[in-house]
Amino acid sequence: MKLELRGVTKRFGSLVANDKISLTIEPGEIHALLGENGAGKSTLMNVLFGLYHADEGHILLDDKAVVFTGPGDAMTAGIGMVHQHFMLIPVFTVAENVMLGHEPTKTGGVLDLSKARELVRDISKKFGFDLDPDALVQDLPVGAQQRVEIVKALSREAKVLVLDEPTAVLTPQETDELMTIMRQLAQAGTSIVFITHKLREVQEVADRITVIRLGKVVGTAEPTATSHELATLMVGREVDLTVDKAVAKPGSDAFVVDNLTLLDAAGHKLLDSISFTIREGEILAIAGVQGNGQTELTEAILGLRKNVFGSAKLNGTEFVGKTVRTILDAGVSYVPEDRKKDGIVGDFSIAENLMLDRSFTGPFTNRLGIDFEHRDEFAEKAIDEFDIRTPGASTPAGRLSGGNQQKVVLARELSRDVKLVVASQPTRGVDVGSIEFIHERIVAVRDSGVPVLIVSTELDEVIALADRIAVMYRGRIIGIVPSSTPRATLGQLMAGVEA
């Protein structure tokens, strides 16, 4: 099936999320839609899938204009979508999930589950999916759950399959398996729209690439294009994709975590006897598929969790059982994974955000209250040093782009007397140009002799920044390896195969 979008525009109030976007996906083609987070890729696909209604433009299938009032219309027309966050019911079986919404019935209206099982087996056999129709979805690994979503779409005879950031929760091996599946689907005649911001994957699997920036199509490229060329299209300027860092010169042990355990309210282990050491002037990166305890680890270290046992000492000072305020005052800089929720106050100005956590004592306060002159001078210096693109220090932080919001968080956290940096997903939702800058700042902190703990689900980032890599799986550290460890080995560790 040939899919064409002509001049599609979608507005949310004054924000133009898609601005006159036109593109064509040919039958059996893998067409990559490449762009930074917030570029408008997912919005465009939600218009295609009937979740949003376009304000302008047309959708054509085999040269015939169509109008979708909802996802049901899109699926009936032959369009399937696998969302970044799976739309599956964990306590249902594979067959039950696949049949949900278009249940086959026997005479008398009784559900025909055997027909759903047969459908799963047929599609799985055709594409080598290896899915048990009677397996509970909650018992399947993430890669298999994604295959269930694909079977679900194919069972409704999807001729166009939209994959929205499909590798975000996969190990490298599962990513390779997905790419094999994509090629098989394309060879069978299915058109695939592959939404991503990862250059490596686009180059490996795409037949054609359309790049979107700030809601507009800014160019097309062949998969033979270099990473540098694609990144330049995405960002709109020259960028350096390599992390320039010298070999680490680690000093003595600085941050020592020993048998750190976290229990939930029911007494189940969320963290299971975590132990590692970070030396002065060293970056330890935590790798792993999202949801394996990384968030809980950083929150336990920062004193944000109760029921924490074991030990976490910075230069001999114990953190377990201490308040967040005490831990921050001990010299810990914290970059949270969700900057909008935990990193900034959107309605506060940049200047106000830069003094958060430091409004209790000097130099930001004096006997009369806030020292506005010092605060504003500090803000102007930080804006210049961290290249925060803004009209001024009084601009509300919520009006900045994601990359500039992250720079505000970094400016605040790295401009104090730092003894330890804990950065969780430091470049999530950040444009390529800002990633380059953030990586440089993190390496500079390491080179100043400070221990750094990085948590990232982006394996390329982990490999680029780390001096050593600790891999987490189901709340445990399954191995600590050098940064030179092959990707395949890291992928095995991320899947739970111990070194």
C-alpha positions as CSV (number, residue, x, y, z in Angstrom):
1,M,0.0,0.0,0.0
2,K,1.3,3.5,-0.9
3,L,0.8,6.1,1.8
4,E,1.1,9.8,1.1
5,L,0.8,12.8,3.4
6,R,0.2,16.2,1.7
7,G,0.7,19.5,3.5
8,V,-0.4,18.1,6.9
9,T,-0.6,20.8,9.6
10,K,-1.5,20.2,13.2
11,R,-1.7,23.1,15.8
12,F,-2.2,23.0,19.5
13,G,-3.2,26.6,20.3
14,S,-0.4,28.9,19.1
15,L,2.0,25.9,18.8
16,V,2.4,24.5,15.3
17,A,3.5,20.9,15.9
18,N,3.4,19.9,12.2
19,D,3.8,22.6,9.6
20,K,2.7,21.6,6.0
21,I,4.5,18.2,6.1
22,S,4.5,16.1,3.0
23,L,6.0,12.7,2.5
24,T,5.4,9.5,0.6
25,I,5.9,5.9,1.7
26,E,6.1,3.3,-1.1
27,P,4.8,-0.3,-0.7
28,G,7.4,-2.5,1.0
29,E,9.5,0.4,1.9
30,I,11.1,1.1,5.3
31,H,10.9,4.9,5.6
32,A,12.6,6.4,8.6
33,L,11.2,9.6,10.2
34,L,14.2,11.0,11.9
35,G,14.2,14.0,14.3
36,E,14.9,15.1,17.8
37,N,12.4,14.6,20.6
38,G,9.8,17.3,20.2
39,A,10.4,17.7,16.5
40,G,6.8,16.6,15.7
41,K,7.3,13.0,14.6
42,S,4.9,11.3,17.0
43,T,2.3,14.0,16.5
44,L,2.4,13.4,12.7
45,M,1.9,9.7,13.2
46,N,-1.0,10.3,15.7
47,V,-2.6,12.3,12.9
48,L,-2.1,9.4,10.5
49,F,-3.5,6.9,13.1
50,G,-6.6,9.0,13.7
51,L,-5.7,10.0,17.3
52,Y,-5.5,13.6,16.1
53,H,-7.3,15.4,13.4
54,A,-5.2,17.5,11.0
55,D,-6.0,21.2,10.8
56,E,-4.8,21.3,7.2
57,G,-3.7,18.8,4.5
58,H,-4.7,15.3,3.3
59,I,-3.9,11.6,3.8
60,L,-3.9,9.4,0.7
61,L,-3.8,5.6,0.5
62,D,-3.1,4.3,-3.0
63,D,-3.8,7.8,-4.3
64,K,-7.2,8.0,-2.7
65,A,-7.9,10.7,0.0
66,V,-9.1,9.3,3.3
67,V,-10.3,10.8,6.6
68,F,-10.0,9.0,9.9
69,T,-12.2,9.9,12.8
70,G,-10.4,7.5,15.1
71,P,-7.9,4.6,15.3
72,G,-10.6,2.2,14.3
73,D,-10.9,3.9,10.9
74,A,-7.1,3.8,10.4
75,M,-6.9,0.1,11.3
76,T,-9.8,-0.7,9.0
77,A,-8.0,1.1,6.2
78,G,-4.9,-1.0,6.8
79,I,-2.7,1.1,9.1
80,G,-1.2,-0.4,12.3
81,M,0.8,1.3,15.0
82,V,3.1,0.0,17.6
83,H,3.4,2.7,20.3
84,Q,6.6,3.5,22.2
85,H,4.7,2.4,25.4
86,F,3.0,-0.9,24.6
87,M,-0.8,-1.1,24.7
88,L,-1.0,-4.5,26.1
89,I,-2.9,-6.0,29.1
90,P,-0.2,-7.8,31.2
91,V,-2.5,-10.4,32.8
92,F,-4.0,-11.5,29.4
93,T,-2.4,-14.1,27.2
94,V,-0.8,-13.3,23.9
95,A,-3.8,-14.6,22.0
96,E,-6.2,-12.6,24.2
97,N,-4.3,-9.4,23.6
98,V,-4.2,-10.0,19.9
99,M,-8.0,-10.6,19.6
100,L,-8.9,-7.7,21.9
101,G,-11.1,-5.2,20.0
102,H,-12.0,-7.6,17.1
103,E,-12.8,-10.8,18.9
104,P,-13.6,-13.8,16.7
105,T,-16.8,-15.6,17.8
106,K,-18.5,-18.9,17.3
107,T,-22.2,-19.5,16.7
108,G,-24.2,-17.9,19.5
109,G,-21.7,-15.1,20.1
110,V,-19.2,-17.3,22.1
111,L,-15.5,-16.1,21.9
112,D,-13.5,-18.3,19.6
113,L,-10.1,-18.3,21.4
114,S,-8.8,-21.2,19.4
115,K,-9.1,-19.1,16.3
116,A,-7.0,-16.3,18.0
117,R,-4.4,-18.9,19.0
118,E,-4.2,-20.2,15.4
119,L,-3.8,-16.6,14.1
120,V,-0.9,-16.0,16.5
121,R,0.8,-19.3,15.4
122,D,0.3,-18.6,11.7
123,I,1.8,-15.0,11.9
124,S,4.6,-16.1,14.3
125,K,5.5,-19.0,12.0
126,K,5.6,-16.8,8.9
127,F,8.0,-14.3,10.5
128,G,9.8,-16.5,13.0
129,F,8.4,-14.7,16.0
130,D,8.5,-17.7,18.4
131,L,5.4,-16.6,20.4
132,D,3.4,-19.0,22.6
133,P,-0.3,-17.9,22.2
134,D,-1.1,-19.0,25.8
135,A,1.8,-17.2,27.5
136,L,0.9,-14.4,29.8
137,V,2.2,-11.1,28.5
138,Q,3.6,-10.1,31.9
139,D,5.9,-13.1,31.8
140,L,7.4,-12.2,28.4
141,P,10.6,-10.2,27.9
142,V,10.2,-6.7,26.5
143,G,11.3,-7.7,23.0
144,A,8.7,-10.5,22.9
145,Q,6.0,-8.1,24.1
146,Q,6.9,-5.8,21.1
147,R,6.4,-8.8,18.8
148,V,3.0,-9.3,20.3
149,E,2.1,-5.7,19.3
150,I,3.4,-6.4,15.8
151,V,1.3,-9.6,15.5
152,K,-1.7,-7.6,16.8
153,A,-1.3,-5.1,14.0
154,L,-0.7,-7.8,11.3
155,S,-3.7,-9.8,12.5
156,R,-5.8,-6.8,11.4
157,E,-4.2,-7.0,8.0
158,A,-2.1,-3.9,8.4
159,K,-0.5,-2.8,5.1
160,V,1.3,0.2,6.7
161,L,3.0,-0.4,10.1
162,V,4.1,2.6,12.2
163,L,6.8,1.9,14.8
164,D,7.2,4.8,17.2
165,E,10.7,4.8,18.9
166,P,10.6,1.0,18.9
167,T,14.1,0.4,20.3
168,A,13.7,2.6,23.4
169,V,13.2,-0.3,25.7
170,L,15.2,-3.0,23.9
171,T,18.7,-4.6,24.4
172,P,21.1,-4.4,21.5
173,Q,20.3,-8.0,20.6
174,E,16.5,-7.4,20.7
175,T,17.1,-4.3,18.5
176,D,18.9,-6.5,16.0
177,E,16.1,-9.0,16.0
178,L,13.6,-6.2,15.5
179,M,15.5,-4.9,12.4
180,T,15.5,-8.4,11.0
181,I,11.7,-8.5,11.5
182,M,11.3,-5.1,9.8
183,R,13.2,-6.3,6.8
184,Q,11.1,-9.5,6.6
185,L,7.9,-7.4,6.8
186,A,9.1,-5.1,4.1
187,Q,10.0,-8.0,1.8
188,A,6.4,-9.3,2.3
189,G,5.1,-6.0,1.1
190,T,4.3,-4.2,4.3
191,S,5.2,-0.5,4.3
192,I,7.0,0.6,7.5
193,V,7.3,4.0,9.0
194,F,10.2,3.9,11.5
195,I,10.2,6.9,14.0
196,T,13.4,7.4,15.8
197,H,16.2,9.8,16.9
198,K,18.9,7.2,16.7
199,L,21.2,7.6,13.8
200,R,22.9,4.2,13.9
201,E,19.6,2.4,13.5
202,V,18.4,4.5,10.7
203,Q,21.5,3.8,8.7
204,E,21.2,0.1,9.3
205,V,17.6,-0.5,8.3
206,A,16.0,2.4,6.4
207,D,15.4,2.6,2.6
208,R,14.8,6.3,2.8
209,I,15.1,8.9,5.5
210,T,13.0,12.0,6.1
211,V,14.3,14.5,8.6
212,I,11.9,16.7,10.7
213,R,13.0,19.7,12.7
214,L,10.7,22.0,14.6
215,G,7.6,20.5,12.9
216,K,8.9,20.9,9.4
217,V,10.5,18.6,6.8
218,V,14.0,19.9,6.5
219,G,15.5,17.3,4.2
220,T,15.6,13.8,2.9
221,A,18.6,11.4,2.8
222,E,19.7,8.0,1.8
223,P,20.9,5.5,4.4
224,T,24.4,5.9,3.0
225,A,24.5,9.4,4.5
226,T,27.0,9.8,7.3
227,S,26.0,10.3,11.0
228,H,27.5,13.8,10.7
229,E,25.4,14.7,7.7
230,L,22.2,13.4,9.4
231,A,23.0,15.1,12.7
232,T,23.6,18.4,10.9
233,L,20.2,18.1,9.2
234,M,18.5,17.3,12.6
235,V,20.1,20.2,14.4
236,G,20.6,22.7,11.7
237,R,24.2,23.3,12.3
238,E,27.6,21.5,12.5
239,V,27.9,19.1,15.4
240,D,30.7,16.9,16.8
241,L,29.2,13.5,17.6
242,T,32.4,12.1,19.3
243,V,33.1,12.6,23.0
244,D,36.6,14.0,23.3
245,K,38.0,12.7,26.6
246,A,41.5,11.7,27.7
247,V,42.2,8.5,29.6
248,A,41.0,8.8,33.2
249,K,43.5,9.2,36.0
250,P,41.4,8.0,38.9
251,G,42.5,8.6,42.5
252,S,41.4,7.0,45.7
253,D,38.0,5.5,46.4
254,A,35.5,8.3,46.9
255,F,32.0,6.9,46.7
256,V,31.5,3.4,48.1
257,V,28.1,1.6,47.9
258,D,27.9,-1.6,49.8
259,N,25.0,-4.0,49.8
260,L,22.5,-1.2,49.2
261,T,19.0,-2.7,49.3
262,L,15.6,-1.1,48.8
263,L,12.3,-2.6,49.8
264,D,8.8,-1.5,48.6
265,A,5.8,-1.2,51.0
266,A,5.1,-4.9,50.7
267,G,8.7,-5.9,51.5
268,H,9.7,-6.9,48.0
269,K,13.3,-6.0,46.9
270,L,13.5,-3.2,44.4
271,L,17.2,-3.1,44.8
272,D,19.1,-6.2,45.7
273,S,22.5,-5.9,47.5
274,I,23.9,-3.2,45.1
275,S,27.7,-2.7,45.6
276,F,30.2,-0.6,43.6
277,T,32.9,2.0,44.1
278,I,33.7,5.1,42.2
279,R,37.1,6.7,42.5
280,E,38.1,10.3,42.3
281,G,38.2,11.5,38.6
282,E,36.2,8.5,37.3
283,I,32.9,8.0,35.5
284,L,30.9,4.9,36.4
285,A,27.9,4.5,34.0
286,I,24.9,2.4,34.9
287,A,23.6,0.6,31.8
288,G,20.4,-1.4,31.4
289,V,17.0,-1.6,29.8
290,Q,14.7,1.0,31.4
291,G,12.8,-0.3,34.4
292,N,15.5,-2.5,36.0
293,G,16.0,-0.4,39.1
294,Q,18.1,2.5,37.8
295,T,15.7,5.1,39.0
296,E,15.3,3.5,42.4
297,L,19.1,3.4,42.7
298,T,19.6,7.2,42.2
299,E,16.6,8.0,44.5
300,A,17.9,5.7,47.2
301,I,21.3,7.4,47.1
302,L,19.8,10.9,47.3
303,G,17.6,10.0,50.3
304,L,14.4,10.1,48.3
305,R,13.3,6.6,49.3
306,K,12.4,4.9,52.5
307,N,13.2,1.4,53.5
308,V,16.8,1.7,52.3
309,F,19.4,-0.6,53.9
310,G,23.1,-1.1,53.5
311,S,25.6,1.6,53.0
312,A,26.5,4.5,50.6
313,K,29.4,6.6,51.8
314,L,31.0,9.6,50.2
315,N,34.5,10.2,51.5
316,G,33.6,8.2,54.6
317,T,30.3,10.1,55.2
318,E,27.2,7.8,55.4
319,F,24.2,8.8,53.3
320,V,21.7,6.0,54.2
321,G,19.2,7.3,56.7
322,K,20.1,11.0,56.0
323,T,17.8,13.6,54.5
324,V,17.9,14.9,51.0
325,R,19.0,18.3,52.3
326,T,21.9,16.8,54.3
327,I,23.1,14.8,51.2
328,L,23.0,17.8,48.9
329,D,24.8,19.9,51.5
330,A,27.5,17.2,51.5
331,G,28.4,18.2,48.0
332,V,26.2,15.9,45.8
333,S,25.0,17.4,42.5
334,Y,21.9,15.6,41.2
335,V,20.6,15.7,37.7
336,P,17.2,13.9,37.8
337,E,15.8,11.9,34.9
338,D,12.7,14.0,34.6
339,R,13.7,17.6,34.5
340,K,10.2,19.0,34.2
341,K,9.0,17.1,37.3
342,D,12.1,17.1,39.5
343,G,14.7,19.4,37.9
344,I,13.1,22.8,37.4
345,V,10.0,24.8,38.4
346,G,8.6,25.9,35.1
347,D,6.9,29.0,36.3
348,F,10.0,30.2,38.1
349,S,12.5,32.4,36.2
350,I,15.9,31.0,35.2
351,A,17.5,33.0,37.9
352,E,15.2,31.6,40.5
353,N,15.8,28.0,39.3
354,L,19.5,28.5,39.5
355,M,19.3,29.1,43.2
356,L,17.0,26.3,44.1
357,D,18.3,24.2,47.0
358,R,20.6,27.1,48.0
359,S,18.1,29.6,49.3
360,F,18.8,28.8,53.0
361,T,22.3,30.4,53.4
362,G,24.7,32.7,51.6
363,P,25.7,33.7,49.1
364,F,22.2,33.8,47.7
365,T,20.6,35.0,51.0
366,N,21.5,37.5,53.7
367,R,19.9,38.7,56.9
368,L,17.2,40.6,54.9
369,G,16.3,37.7,52.6
370,I,17.4,37.0,49.0
371,D,20.4,38.8,47.7
372,F,18.9,39.7,44.4
373,E,22.1,41.4,43.1
374,H,24.2,38.3,43.7
375,R,21.5,36.0,42.3
376,D,21.2,38.0,39.1
377,E,24.9,38.3,38.6
378,F,25.3,34.5,39.1
379,A,22.4,33.9,36.6
380,E,24.0,36.0,33.9
381,K,27.4,34.3,34.4
382,A,25.7,30.8,34.3
383,I,23.7,31.6,31.2
384,D,27.0,32.6,29.4
385,E,29.1,29.7,30.7
386,F,26.5,27.0,30.0
387,D,25.3,28.5,26.7
388,I,21.7,28.8,27.8
389,R,19.7,30.2,24.8
390,T,17.3,32.6,26.4
391,P,16.2,36.3,26.1
392,G,17.3,36.8,29.7
393,A,17.6,35.5,33.3
394,S,14.0,36.6,34.1
395,T,12.5,34.2,31.4
396,P,10.4,31.4,32.9
397,A,12.3,28.2,32.7
398,G,9.2,26.4,31.3
399,R,9.4,28.4,28.1
400,L,12.9,27.1,27.2
401,S,13.5,24.2,24.9
402,G,14.3,20.8,26.5
403,G,18.0,21.2,25.9
404,N,18.2,24.6,27.5
405,Q,16.1,23.5,30.4
406,Q,18.7,20.7,30.9
407,K,21.5,23.3,30.8
408,V,19.7,25.2,33.6
409,V,19.7,22.1,35.7
410,L,23.4,21.4,34.9
411,A,24.4,25.0,35.5
412,R,22.8,24.9,39.0
413,E,24.2,21.5,39.9
414,L,27.7,21.9,38.6
415,S,28.4,25.4,39.9
416,R,28.3,24.4,43.5
417,D,31.2,22.9,45.5
418,V,30.9,19.4,43.9
419,K,32.1,16.3,45.7
420,L,29.9,13.8,43.7
421,V,27.8,14.0,40.5
422,V,24.8,11.8,40.1
423,A,23.2,12.3,36.6
424,S,20.3,10.3,35.5
425,Q,19.5,10.3,31.8
426,P,21.5,13.5,31.4
427,T,20.6,14.0,27.7
428,R,17.1,12.6,27.5
429,G,14.9,14.7,25.2
430,V,17.9,16.9,24.3
431,D,18.9,17.9,20.8
432,V,22.2,16.6,19.4
433,G,23.9,20.0,19.8
434,S,23.1,20.2,23.5
435,I,24.2,16.6,24.0
436,E,27.6,17.5,22.7
437,F,27.8,20.4,25.2
438,I,26.5,18.3,28.2
439,H,29.0,15.5,27.5
440,E,31.8,18.0,27.5
441,R,30.8,19.4,30.9
442,I,30.5,15.9,32.4
443,V,33.9,14.9,31.2
444,A,35.3,18.3,32.5
445,V,33.9,17.5,36.0
446,R,35.6,14.1,35.9
447,D,38.9,15.6,34.9
448,S,38.7,17.9,37.9
449,G,38.9,14.9,40.1
450,V,35.2,14.4,41.0
451,P,33.6,11.0,41.0
452,V,30.7,10.8,38.6
453,L,27.7,8.4,38.4
454,I,25.9,8.4,35.1
455,V,22.6,6.5,34.5
456,S,21.6,6.1,30.9
457,T,19.5,3.8,28.8
458,E,21.3,5.1,25.6
459,L,24.1,2.5,25.2
460,D,26.1,4.8,22.8
461,E,26.1,7.4,25.6
462,V,27.2,4.9,28.2
463,I,30.1,3.7,26.0
464,A,31.2,7.2,25.1
465,L,31.2,8.6,28.7
466,A,32.1,5.7,30.9
467,D,35.4,4.7,32.3
468,R,33.7,1.6,33.7
469,I,30.2,0.2,33.1
470,A,27.9,-1.4,35.7
471,V,24.9,-3.3,34.1
472,M,21.7,-3.5,36.1
473,Y,19.1,-6.3,35.6
474,R,16.0,-6.7,37.8
475,G,17.3,-4.6,40.7
476,R,20.8,-6.2,40.7
477,I,24.2,-5.2,39.3
478,I,24.9,-8.2,37.1
479,G,28.4,-7.1,36.2
480,I,30.9,-4.3,36.2
481,V,33.1,-4.2,33.0
482,P,35.5,-1.8,31.2
483,S,34.1,0.7,28.7
484,S,35.9,-1.2,26.0
485,T,33.6,-4.1,26.4
486,P,31.9,-5.1,23.1
487,R,28.3,-4.1,22.6
488,A,27.2,-7.7,22.2
489,T,28.6,-8.6,25.6
490,L,26.9,-5.5,27.2
491,G,23.6,-6.6,25.5
492,Q,23.9,-10.1,27.0
493,L,24.4,-8.5,30.5
494,M,21.4,-6.2,29.9
495,A,19.3,-9.3,29.1
496,G,20.4,-10.9,32.4
497,V,23.2,-13.2,31.2
498,E,25.9,-12.9,33.8
499,A,29.5,-12.4,32.8
